[in-house]
Amino acid sequence: MRGHDAGQHKGDGQNAAIVALAVLTALLMFGRLGTPPLTTANEGLYAQVAREMLETGQWIVPHINSVVYFEKPPLLYWLVALSMRLFGENATAARLPSALAGAATVSTVFWLAGLMFGRAARIPAALIMATSLGFLLMARQVMFDSLLTAAVTVSLAGFYAAWRLDRRRFSYLGYLGLAAATMAKGFVAPALVVLIFLCWSASARDLTRLRPLTPLGPILLYLLLVAPWHIAISLQRPDFVWFYFYNEHIGRFLGTRQPKDWRTGAFYTPFLGLLLLTTPWAFLLPAALYNALSHRRCGPPARGNSNFLICWLLVPLAFFALSGNRQYAYAMPAAPAVGLLVGVLWQAANTGSPSPRLSARVRAPIAAFLLLVAAAWITCGLKAGVPGSSGERAILLFVGLSAFIVSLSYGLSLPPSRGLSPLFRCTAAGAATAWLLAMLIFRSIPGIQTEEPLARALIACNPPEGAVVAVEGRLEDSSSFLFYLPRRLRPVFVVEGRTGGDLEYGSTDPSVRRLFLSAKQFAELCARREVFYLTNNPPRLPLPPGMQKIDGTRKKILWHRTALRPPTPRPILHQPLGSPGALLKQRNSAALPALCPRKSPYSGLL
């Protein structure tokens, strides 16, 4: 009876810990999700694409500001549009799919840790994933990376379960996740998953580990989910085939994509990105890798698990390091491997007294992290009284880092005889508390790049019928301003911002070429129409005469100018785009040279 009572007590403790983990994850992922407003450039851009799907009913061909936008598959747009239809056109609804994807990643890591290492590893691995600060930041933005990471994690977990349990039905889960990843960010997802399994099989010299990827039924399910949209959009827009399949995939990997609207990044950028995404746990990654490599000597099952996680960790980093386009966020699909590896390390620290070598490999990185946090904390404290946005950001970091200072100091002060588990718990508590404190005061930070206050200032002016809105430079640099404008003030004009950005390819379409103006054309427009004009601070282009400032932020200024003479009767805004066939006729018509006098790099493809 005593053994039964002890087992029941242990089970109740596990259940309580799982409930506590779920509550904490919900707070970290969804608390104050609408704070701050949508930001520029990516959040406003992707949310506006989804919003225009709702407004136009065009769910196949993505548009922004009525301009086609082929860069990414539509799954994120569809989910954001569905969320906004249910909960309104606001920041919370736009970010909800990414936050749900982050929670799905934590849940999948919880399940996979139990499958690979037993029930005791589930909570540590999931808690590490939920308290990785960079991962939390990315999961609370309208970005593709959180959705891609969740889908890749589900796919790898499904294929691993199919191999481990020898059950074919888990291959359906693997291909379901792979289809979602493909529809989230293209064919980079299948490349990563296949490369991870190839490396894992090669490390064991066992091709049977590729068997979960080969059943015909799951492959047909993948094609059934992925092919229809690609076929439909290719039929509507034949130019999609070159731009999406070559330019966005092969060209982006080789660094030859046109236009080149990104910074290449250094070779080490993905590795540094993983460090930022999994802070503070990345400091324990060397100890976790040492622990995993030591497990390889314990027998085939442990060796197989360790090799799988190491391949999962290294393949995405190597893939993007060799790519011609390197971004910090691209390392995010490798973040769940860090959670699992460090979670196993935590589990090892819980079982008996850890060896002095393992204890040193854990305590020393945490102490180094504490020194870095303390240095940043002191620096922010000295800047906290500085006026302006830098002082406000210093206060945010000072308050958040205080939680780390207290929690890590307490954990390191405990005697080694207490083991390593209290130190792990203090690290998790410090990360969670720092994030919760940051959420409470995030709204007051003026350094966030959002044009939502300027959009509110424009709406407060009650623009009359016929007034138009224009932005200086590339539209993506003012994307949050576009999202917060009412539909009657869109599409907006883009002044000297057609080339070198996300909309360069779509701007070659004759039906929307009128939206992209030179400085001279914009001055002529100002003489005919009442104009609201958003510029950089200070403006990069000369302002037309008579512009009056309405409001401004640290990076943007909103101007207003009334028309000098009555507007011409010819309509400028709200011209319908027409059917795809009509667009192709316009594109091939004799009027094209007049509409696009400058030769486009895409002209041979259109």
N, C-alpha and C positions, 0 to 999 in steps of 0.2 A: 504493500500500500504506500509505503514511503516513497518508493521509486516511482509509482504512478503519480503521486502528488507532486513530486519534484518535476516529473516530465510535464505535468499539466501547468505547473507554475512557470516553467521555462517557455511553454507554448504561449501562455498568456503574456509573458514578457515580450516575446517575439511579435505577437499581434499588436501590442501597445506601441512597440517601436515602429512597426510598419505604418500604423495610423499616424504617429508623430511625424514620420518621414513624408507621408502624403500631405499632411497639413503644411509642413514647412515648404515642400516643393510648390504647393499651390500659392502660398504667400510670396515666395521668391519669384515665381513665374508670372502671376496674375495681379499681384498687388499694385495698385495705382498704375495700371497698364497704359492709361491714356496720358501719362505724364512723362516727358513734356509733350507738346504738340508734335505732329509729324515733322521730320527734319528733312533738310536738303543735304545731299542730292538724291540718294537712292529711295528713301522712304516715300517722299512725295511723288517721285516718278512712278514707282510700282503701284502705289495706292491709286494714283490717277488713272493708270491703265485699267485697273479693275473698275473704277468708278465709271469710266466711259463705256465699258462693257455693259454695265447696268443701264446707262442712259440710252445707248443706241441699240441694245439687243444684239450686237455683233460679238459673238462668243468665239468665233474661229480666228479672225485676224485681229490681233491686238493693235490698239491705237492709243496715242497720247496727243492731246491737242489736235485731234483729227488726223494726225500723221501716223502712218503704219510704223509699228515697232516690232521687228522680227527677232530681237536679240535673244529672247528666252522663251521656253515653252510656257504654256498657259496655266499650269496647275495652280501656282500661287495666285495668279490673277483670279481664277475661278473661285478659289476658296475665300479670298478677300472680298470679292463681289458678293458671294453668298452671305458672308458674315455681315457686310454692310447692309444687305437687304433685310437681314434679321434684326440688326441692332443699330442701324443708322449709319450715316456717313461721317464717322468720327475716328479719332486715333485709336481708341480702344478696340473698335470693331476691326479696323485695318490690321492691328497687331495681333489679334486673337489667333489666327491660324499659325503664326510663327511660334507663339507661346504654347499652343497645344502641341505643336511638333516638338518643342523642347521638353514638355512633360512626357511625350511619347518616347523620346530618347531615354530619359531617366527610367521610365517603366521597363523599356526593353533591356537596358543594362541590368536592372534588378532581376529580371527573369533569366537573362543569359548568365549572370554570375552564379545564380543558383544551379543552373544546368551544368556549368563547367566546374565549379569549385564547391558546391554544396550550399545549404541554406544559410550557413553562418557568413558567407561572403556577400549575400544579397544586399543587406542594408549598408555596409561600408561602401561598396562600389556605387550604389545609387546615391548615397549621401555625398560622395566625392563629386559625382557628376552634377548634382543639384547645387553644390556650393562652389563650382568653378566660375569665377567672376566674369571672365571673358565670354564663356559659354552663355551665362545668364544675359549678358548685355546683347549678344547677337540674337538670342531667342526672343527678345522683347523688341525687335525691330522688324519692319516690313522688308525682309530680305529673303533671298532664296536659300541661304546657307543652313538655316535651322531646319527647313523642310527637307533639304537634301540630306543632312546628317541623320535625321530621324528615319528617312526612307532607306538609306544605305545601312544603317544599324539594324533595322528590321530585316532587310535582305540578308545581311551576313548572319544574323541570328537564325533565320529560317534555314539557310543552307547548312550552317553548322549543326543545327538540331537534326536535319535530315541525315547527315553523316553520322552523328553521334548516336542517335536513337535508331538509325536504319529504318526510318519511316518516310516514305515518299511524299506523304501529304505535306510535310514541312517544306518541300521544294515549292509548293504552291505559294506558301507564305514568302519564301525567298524571292520568287518572281513577281509577286504582288508588290513587295517593297521595291524591287528593282524597277517595275513599271512606274511607280510613284516617283522614284528618284529621276528616271528618264524624263518624265513629264514635268519635273520641277526644274531641272537644270541641264537637260540634254544628255548626250551619249557619253559624257565623262563618267557618269555613274556606272554603266555596264563595264567600262574600261577599268575602273578602280576595283570593282567586285571581282571581275575575272582575273585581274593581275594579282590580287590578294590570294585567291585560291590557287593560282598557278605557282606563286612563290611558296605557299604553304605546302603544296604537293611536292615541289622540287626539294624543299628542305628535308622532307621525310622520304623522298624517292618512292612515293606511293601515289600512283595516278588514280587509285580508287577514290581519293578525296575529291576528285572532280565529278564523281558520279552524281551528286545532288544537282549539278547544273545541266545534266543531259536529258532528263525525262521529257518526252514530247508534249505531254499534256500541259505542264507548267509553262513550257516555251510558247505553246499556242495561246495560253492565257496572256502572257506578256505581249505577244504581237497583237492580240485582240484589244488590249488596253492602250497600246502605244500607237499602232498604225493608223487608226481612223483620223485623228487630228492631223497627222503629218500628211496624209493623202488629201484630206479636205482643203487644207490651206495651200497645198501645192497646186491643186486644181483652180482655186480662186486666184492665187498669185504665183504664176510660174517663176517669177524672179526669186521666190522664197528658197528654192532648191539650192541655188548657188550660195546665197547669202547665209543661210542657216547651216547647211551641211558642210560646206567648205569653209566659208569665211569665219563663221562663229565657232567651229570646232577645230578643223585642221589649221586654218590660218591663225586662230588665237593661240593654239599650242606652239606653232612655229614662230609666232611673233610677227606674222605678216598680215594680220587682220587689217582691213580698211573700214573706217578710219582708225588710226592708232590713237585712241582717246583714253589711254591709261598709262600709268607709270610702270615700267617693266619690273622694278624691284630687284633686289640683290639675290644671289643664289641662296643665301641663308634666310630669306624672308619667310618661307613656310615654317621653318624650324622656330624662328622667333615668334611667328604667329601662334604656333602651338603653345609656346611658353606663356604668351599673353592670354590665350583662350582658357588655359587650365590653371591659371594662378589661383590659389597658392600651391596647388598640388603638383605642379610641374617641377618644383624643387625636390620632390621626393621621387621623381622618375628614375634617376640613376640608381637609387636604392631598390626601386621596384624592378628595374631591369636585372639587377644583380640577383634579386630574389627569384625572378622568373628563370634566369639562366641556371641557378642552382637547382630549381625544380626539374630541369631537363634531365638530370641524372637520377631522378626518382622512378623512372619507368615510362613506358610508351604513352599512357593517358596523360600524365602530367607534362611530358615532353611535347605532346601534340597540342595541348592547351597553350603552353607557353609560346611555341612557335607560331600558333595562329594569332595570338595577340601581338607578337612582335612584328609579324607581317602586316597586320592591320595598322600598326603604328607607323611603320616605315614606308610602306608602298605609297600612300597618299603624299607623304612629305617628299619622297624621291620623285614622284610623278610631277608635282608642281614645281619642284626645284629645277627640273629639266625643261619645264615649259617656258615659252617666251613671255608668258603673262603670269607674274607672281604677285599674289596679294595675301595679306595676313589672314583674311577670313577663309582662304582656300584650304587651310589646314584643319578646318573644323570637322570633317569626317573622321579624322584620326583621334579626336578628343575622347570618344567613348572607350578607345583602347587604353588611354591613360587612366580613366576611371576604373576599368577592370584590373589593370596591372597594380595600381596603388591600392585598390580594394583588397586584392589578394595579399599585398604586403600588410595591410591593416589586420586581415584575418590571421596572418602568421604571427603578428605581434600579440594577438589575443590568446594564442594557444601556448600556454606555459610561459616560462621565462625566456625572453629573446636572448640570443648570443650577444656578447659585447660588441662584436663586429657589426651585427645588424643594428644594434642600438646606436652605435656611433654613426652609421650611415643614415639614420633617421634624424637623430638629434642635431647633428652638425648642419644639414641643409635648413632645418627649421630655424636654427639660431642665425644662420646667414640671412634668411628671409626676414627675421625679426630686425636685424641690423639695417637692412635696406628700408624696411617700413619705418623704423625709427628715424632714419635720415630724412626720408620724405616727409614724415610727420613734423619734424623740427623745421624743415624748409617751409612747409605750408603754414605752420604757426607764425613764422616771421613775415609771411606775405598776407596773412589774414586781414590786416588792417589797411591794405592797399586799396584805394578806391577803384571802382570799375569791375569789369567781369573777372579779371585775374584774381582780385581779392575775394570775390564770391566763390570762384572755383577752389581757391585755397581753403576757404572755410569748409566747403563740402568734403574735400580730401582730409582735412584735419580732423573733422568729426568722425568720418568713416574709419580712418586709420587708427583712431584711438581705440576702437574695439579690438583691432589686431594687437596693438601694443599690450593691452591688459590681458587678453586671452592667451597670447603666446608666452608672455612673461610668466603667467601663472603655470602654464603647462611645462615650461622648461625648468621652473623652480621646484617641481615635484621630484622626489628622490628617484633614482633609477630603479630602486626596488619595486616601485609601483608599476613598472612596465611601460610600454609605449602607447597603450590604448588611450590613457588620459590625454596624452599629447596630441594624438589624432583627433580626439573629441574637441579639444581646445582649438585646434586649427579650424575645424569645421564650424565651431561656434563663432569664432572670430570672423570668418568669411561671411557667414549668414547675417550676423549682426551688422557688419560693415555695409552689406548690401541693403539691408532694411533701413538703416540710418540714411543712406544715400537716397533712397526712394522718398523719404519724408521731406527732404530739403531740395530735391532735384528741380522742382518747379521754379525755385527762386533764382536759378543760375542763368544770367543773361547771355552766357557764352555759347549756348546751344544755337546751332545754325537753323533757324526756322523763320519763315516769313509769315507765320500765322498772325502776329500782331499787325503787320502791314496790310494783310488782306482784310482784317477787321476794320482797320482805319479807312480803307477804301470803301467798304460796304457802308460804313457810317456816313460817308459823304452822299449816299443815296444817288448814285450815278444815273443821269437821265437816259431815256431811250435813245439809242444811237451812239452813246459813248463807247469808246474802245479802250482796250488795255494792251500795253506793250511791255516787253521786258528787254533789258539790255544784255547782249551776249547769249550764251547757250541756254536753252530752256531748262535743262536739267539742273543748272546752277540756281534756278528759282522754282524748283518743282513743288515745294510745299506751298508757295504762294499760289500756284495754279490749283492745287487741291482745295484750298479754302475759298476759292472764288465761286460764286453762284454760276449756274449754267448759262444765264443770259449774258454774262460777261466773257464767255469763252466761245471759240478759241481765241487765244491772245496772239498778238503780233510779236515776232522775234526780230530784233534789230541787230544786224551784224553778228548773227550767231548760227548761221546755217552750217558752216564747215567745222570739222574737227570734233564733233560731239555725237551723242547717241542718235540724233535725228538727221544726220547728214544723208544717210541712205534714203530714208523716207521723204526727205525734202525734195528729191528729184522728181517726185510725182507731180505732174502739172496741176492737178486739182488742188494742191495745197501750197504750191510755190508762192502764191500771193501772200501767204502768212510770213514769209521770210523777206525782210526789207533791208535795204542798204540805209545808211544814215541819210542820204539825200531823199530816198523814197519816204522815210519816216518823217522828215521835215515837211514834205508835201502833204502827208497824211495829217499832220498836226494843223495845217492850214485849213483843212476841210472838216475835221471831226474834233469833238471833245475827247481828250486823251488823258489816261492815267498811265504813268510810266514808272516802272521799277528799274532802278539802276544799282550799280555797285556803289560803295561808299569809300572814296569819292567816285563819281561817274568816270567811266573809261572813255566814253565818247563825248564830244561837245553837245551840250543841251540845246534843243531848239529854243528860240526866243520866247519869253513869256512863261517859262516853266516855274511853278511855285511849289515849294516843298510842303508836303502834308505831314509826313512822319518819317522816322528813320530808326535803324538799329545800328549795331556796330559794323555790320557788313553791307547793309542795303539801305536805300533811300527811296521813298515813294513820292512822285511828283504829279502835278495836275496842271493841265493847260486847256483853256477853252478855245473853241474854233474861231479863226479870224473871219471866215466867210461861211455862208450856209453850206451844209453838206451836199454833195452831188447825189442825184437820185439813184445812181447805180449802187446796188447792195454790195457790201464788202464782207460782212460776217454772215455766218449761218448758211453758207452755200453748201448744198448737199454734195456728198462725195460721189453719189451715183453707184451704179452696179460695177462689178469687176470688169465686165465686158466694155462698158463705157469708158472706164479708166484706161483700159488697154488701147482703145481707139484714140483717146486723148493723147496718150503717151506717144503714139505713132503718127499723130497728125502733123501737118506742116507748121502748126503754131508752136510746136515744142521749142525750136530755136529762139523764138521771140520771148518765150516764158523763161527759158533757161539759157541765157546768152553765154554763160561760162561753161566750158566743157566739163562734164562730170566724170570722175573716175569710174562710175558705174554705167556710163551711157552705153557701152557695148553689151552690158548684161541685161539692160532693160529693153 
